[in-house]
Amino acid sequence: MNFPLSGVRILDLTQILAGPYCTLILADLGAEVIKVERTEGGDAARGTPPHYFEGESAYFLAMNRNKKSVTLNLESEKGKEIFYRLVRVADVAVSNLRPGVIEKLKVDYDTLKGINPRIISCVISGYGQTGPCKNYPAFDLIVQARGGIMSYTGEPGRPPVRMGTPMGDLAGGVFAAHGIMAALYQREKTGTGQKIDISLLDCQISLMIYRGQNYLVAGEIAQPVGSGHISVHPHGAFKTKSFDVVIDLNTQKVFEGFCRKIGRDDLCQNPKFTSREKRYENREELYRDFHQIFLQKTGEEWLTLLEEEFPIAPINTVDKALNNPQILIRNMVPEIDYGTRKLKILGNPIKMSGIEKEVFKAPPKLGEHNAEILQDLLNYSPEDVMNFKRDGNI
């Protein structure tokens, strides 16, 4: 089957979230991802509570499909030797180690390129490989806070909150995957690899987009607006007789069409609301009207009337989102064999005409592919593998 990254071999030394999410994206696109795990316990995500399936953490299952697992003791000479043999036949090595640790283990780019000049080394860390904070520990919440976005996430007048999805980590994984694919493309032209340095904090700064640019242009420090918007009105959540919905009436044309559809031509004809600028100036009055309007019908009635023509949606809970027919028909909740049972997983959002059929393989058990990788790929004998296991090298 013709997957875009077929033939690309990636060594994944990461664990927990940002790194595994990066390699998940690449594995879904056809890369052979070899997850290099600790001999004791493996990826720390394997033991993350509270939910487990066939003895494996749901947290781990979420990010490690389509991968292979080998266990290596990178602190032993033989374990290091085995890893370097993998480097010789790999295209990419991904790690999420802090500066100093990566050099101590001798898995840094300068070491790896001496073994394989074509290798691409991607290091994901909280603050990157340079700067005064480079040695600070960091996780999702820490970079969300330090990156500024958390300060304007939440409702006005309430304490700041982290984003519901761990974008401090996930953004790093997405940017890292982009960087790796760009480096692979460049290597096709130059023949040489390179080092990619991904800082989770840098990624948060990039995600500010216009809220950050507003400060740089006008000195405006972003404040929370809840489900609202600083420029677009009306925009946000509204109560109905049954459940909450959101609307986003971004343009004048959409606003006017919406008002006509609900039988309120008077709103779009009101001089206070005839442009985006005027709706911004008179937004408090506008929202008073809209809150009263939406309380006149049930959520079902509003959706039936509006959702095929205008940007309106229910605020779904996770169960409703994952059972939405739109999501199911696009194979975003596929089912795979896992042990003796069927496991539902989250699908791959990248749909491509070159991929005739999506394939999802079960997340690997710890060290499941030790024999396959060491014997078939690196040409060690079965006796060698047994000895490596006995001596604690794998």
N, C-alpha and C positions, 0 to 999 in steps of 0.2 A: 504494500500500500504506500502511496506517495505522500508521506508527511514532510513538511518543509524542512525539518531538522533531522531527518533520517540520516544516519551515518555520523552524527555529531555525538561524541562521548564526553560526558561531563562528570567530574569528580565532585561530589557534594560533601563538604566537611561541616556543614552548618547544622544547627538544631534550633528548636523552638518555633520561630515564626517567620521572620523576614527572609532568611536564606531558603528554608524549605518552600516558601511561597514562590520565590524566584524560580527555583528548579522545578516546581510543579508546573509553572507556565511552560517552561522549556520541554519538560517531559510530555506534556499534553500535545506539543507540536512535533513530537517524534524523536527527540533526543534520547539517547541511552544515558540515564542518570544513575550513577553508581553512588549510593549513599554510604560514605565511609563513617562508620560509627564506633564509638568506644566499645571495648570488649565487655565492660561491665555496665549494663543498663542501656547502652546505646543513646539515642537521642532522648534528651530529658523529657520531650513531649510525650514519649511513650507512657509515662507514668502520671500524666496530668489528670487530676480528678475533674468533674465528678462522674462522668459517664464512660462506660466501656462496652465494647462489642467483641465477643469472642476473646475476651481478655486483653484487648488493645484499647488504648484511650481514644475516645472520639476526637480529641484534639489532634492526636497524631494522624488518625485516619483522614482527617480533613485535608491534609497537605502532602501526603506521601504516596498517592497512587502512581502507577506507571513507573516506579523506581525499583532498583535492586539494592539490596543491603549486604555489605561486607563489614566485618568487624576487624579493626586493626589497632594494635597498641603502638601509637606513633612515638611513644617514649622509649621503646626498645629498638635496638639496632636492626634486628630482623624485620620488625614491623615497619620501620622507616624504609628499609630496602625494598620491601614489597610495595609500599606506597610509591616509591620513585619508579618502580617498574610500571605501575599504573600510569604515572605521569607521562612516561614515554609513549604510551598508546592513547593518550587522552587529548582532547581539544581545549577543554576548559576546566579550571579548578575554582570552586566557589567556597569561600570560608567566611565566617563571621567572628573572627578573633580580633581582640584589641591589639594595637601596636605593642610590640615587645613580645607578646605571646606567640604571634605568628612567626617572628624571627627565632624565638627560642626553640620552637618545634621544627624550624627549618623547612617550613612550607610556604615561605614568602616568595614573591615573584622572582626576585634576583636568583634565588636558589633553583626554582623550578625552570626558569628559562635556560639555565645552564645545563639542564637535563633534556629539555625539549624547547628549542627556540620558537616553536610555533604555538606554545601554550598561551592561553589567555587566562589571566588570574584576576578574579573578581573578589574583592574583600568588602564585606558589608559590616559596618560598625556604627556605633551610636553617633560618633562625632568625626569620623574620618581618620585618616592616617597622619594628618598635620593639624597644627593649631594648639592653643593652650589647654583645650578640653579633651584632647585626643585620648588620654588615658582614663577619663572618667567612665564609670559604668553607666549604662543606660538601657532602659527598656521602653516599650511603647508609651506608657504614661509619662515617663520622664521627658521624652523628646516632644510629645504633644504639648507639654507644659512649657518647656524651654523654647519651643518653636513659635510660640505666640498664638497659635490657632485656638488652643484651649481657652484662652482669655475671652474670646468672643463666641464660644460655643455654649448654648443654653438659652434660657429665657432672661429677658431684662430684669435686673434687680435680684436675681438669684445667683448662688455661687456657681463658678465655672464648672463645667463637666467635660469629661473626655468624650471624644466621638464614640458612638456605640460600637462601631467596628474598629479594630485596632489599626487605624491608618498610620500611626507612627511607625509601625513595623511594615504593614502591607505596602505602603508607598515605596519603601526601600526595596522590597522584593520586585515590584513592577519596574522601577527605574533600573534596577540591576539587570533584569531580563532584557530591557531595551538596550542597555549598554553592551551586554554580551552579544546580542544579535548584531549590533552595529560593528563590534570588534570582529566577529566572524566574517562579516561582509568585507571589511577592510583587509582582513588576512587573505581573502581570496585574491585580492589585487596585489598585496605586498609580500605575502608569504611569511610574515612574521606576526607573532602575537603581541600582547601588550598587557599593562596593568590597569584595572578599573577600580577606582576608589569611591565607594558609595557611603555617604554619611546620612544616617536617618534624619539628623537635624537639617542638613541641606535640603532633603526632600520635603520636609515640612515647610521650610521657607519658600520653596518653589510652589507649593500648593496654596499659598496665600493668594496668589494671582491678584485680582483687583483690590482686595482689602489691604494687601501690602503696598500696592502701587498708589492707592489713595493716600497712604501716609507719606510716601516718597514725593508725591506731587503737592499735596495740600497740608501735610502734617496731621491728618485725621487719624486718631487712634481708634481702631475698630472696637465696637461694643456689641454685645449680644443682641440679636434680633429674633431669636427663637426660630420659628419656621418661616419668618418673614424675610424681606430682602431690603437692602438699603436703597435700591434704585427703582425696583419694579413694584407697582401697586395697581390693583390688589394682588397679593401674593401671600400664601400661608394657609393655615389650618382653620377650618370653620366647623362648628357643631351643627348637626342636623337633628331631626327628630329621632334618629336611630344610631348613627355612628358618625365619627369625624371624617371629613374629606379635606383635601388640599386643592387649591387652584393656583395657576400661574398665568395671569393675563399680561403677557410680556409686551405686546405691541398695541398700538392704537386700534388697528384693524381687529385684532382678537378681542380687545375690550368692548368695542362697539358691537361686534357680532354676538358676543356673550350676553350683553345687556338686552339686545333685541330678542335673543332666544328665550330669555327668562321673562319677557314681557315688561322690561323696564327701560324703554327707550329714553325715559326722562333722565336716567343717569348719564348716558353718553351725550345727551344734549345739554346737560348742566354745564355752564361755563367753568365751574370749578374742576371738572373732570375731562375736559376736551383735549388734553395732551398729557404726556408722561410727566412733564414738569409740573403741571397744575395738579395732577393727582398726588404727586409727591408733596406739594405744599399743603394740600387739603386732605391728606391721608387719614387723619383721625375721623373726620366726618364720613369719608368713604367707607372706612372699616365699620363704623357704626351701622351704616346702611346694609353692608354685606352680611354682617353677623345676624341681623334681623331677617334678611332674605332667606338665608340657609336654614333657619329654624322653622320655616314654613312647610318644609317637606322632609320626607325621610331620605336617608342616604341613598337607598335603592332608587327612589324616584328621581333624585338629582342625577345619578349615574345614567339611568335610562334616558333621561332627557338630553344629557350633555356630553357623555364621554366619547362618543364617536366623532365629535366635531371640535371639542375644546379640551385643553389640558386640565383635567380634573381626575382625581383618583382617590380611592379609599386609603386610609392609613392602615395598611394590613399588618397584622401580627405575623410572626415568622411562619406559623402553620398555614395561614391563608396565602402568604407569598409563595411558599413552596408547593402548594396545591393549585396554584393558578393555572388554568388551561394554557395560557400563553407560555408559561415557563415549562410546562410538561411537554408541549408539542415541539419545543426547541431543544429537547433532550438535556435540560438543565438539572434534572434529578434522575440520572441513569441508575441502573441496578446492576451490581456485579456479584459474582460468587466470592464468598469470603468464608473459609473454613467449611462448615456444613450448612451455612445459611446464606441468604441473599442480603446484601448490604446496599442501601441506597446512599448515594454520594452526591455532592454538588458537581455540576457539569462544567465543561470548558466553554467560556463565553466567546472564544475566537472561532467563528465559523468561516471556513474557507472552501472555495469550490474545488481546490486541489485535494481536499480530504474527503474521499468518497463516503467513508463510514468512520465515525469516531470509535476509538478502542480505549477501553479503560481496564487496566489491570489492577489487581488488588494491591494495597500498600504492603510492603514486604515485612515479614517477620524478621526479628533481629538476627543478622548473619545468615539469612536464608540463602543467599547466593555466594557464600564463601567458596564452596567447591567449584561452582560454575565459573566464577571470575578467576580464581587462582589456577585452576587446571585448564580450562578451555581458552582463556584469554592470555594468561601469563605463563602457561606451559609448565607449571609446577606439577609434580607427581602426586598421586593420592597419599603416598607415604610422607611427602613433604608437608601436605596439608595437615595430616594427623600430627606430625611433629610440631608444626606451628601452633596447633591447638594445645598440645600438651605443654609447650613451653610458655604459653600465655601471650603469644605474639598476635593471635587472631581470636 
